[in-house]
Amino acid sequence: MKRIYTHQMMMFVFAIALEAAGFTAAARAEILACAKHAEIAEYLKSEFQELQGAYGLVGDKAILELYLSAKGATWTIIVTDVSGKSCILAAGESWEQRPDVAMLKM
């Protein structure tokens, strides 16, 4: 629960600062959710000890990535386009991997 609260507070304070600086609602939304891939990956590693656990191609336009912390305590899903811009799509706690799916042969 701390992770969700931390993200909400950080985003709330940042949104107020952006609004005070004169950014439009659309610009604020993009700034809050997206950044260069390396910046998001470093943020997830330093703040939540999350590393890339899985990824998949979205056609030839993007990569969808799952970042996980130890034992699935926290997780984040991001999408990265061909220009290297990444956006956080979802984040949460208590990721569980189904054993029967994990053993699929590729």
Buried (B, 14 or more C-beta within 10 A) or exposed (E): EEBEEEBEEEEEEEBEEBEEEEBEEEEBEBEBBBBEBEEBBEBBBEBBEBEBBEEEEEEEEBBBBBBBBEEBBBBBBBBBBEEEBBBBEEBEBEBEEEEEEEEEEE
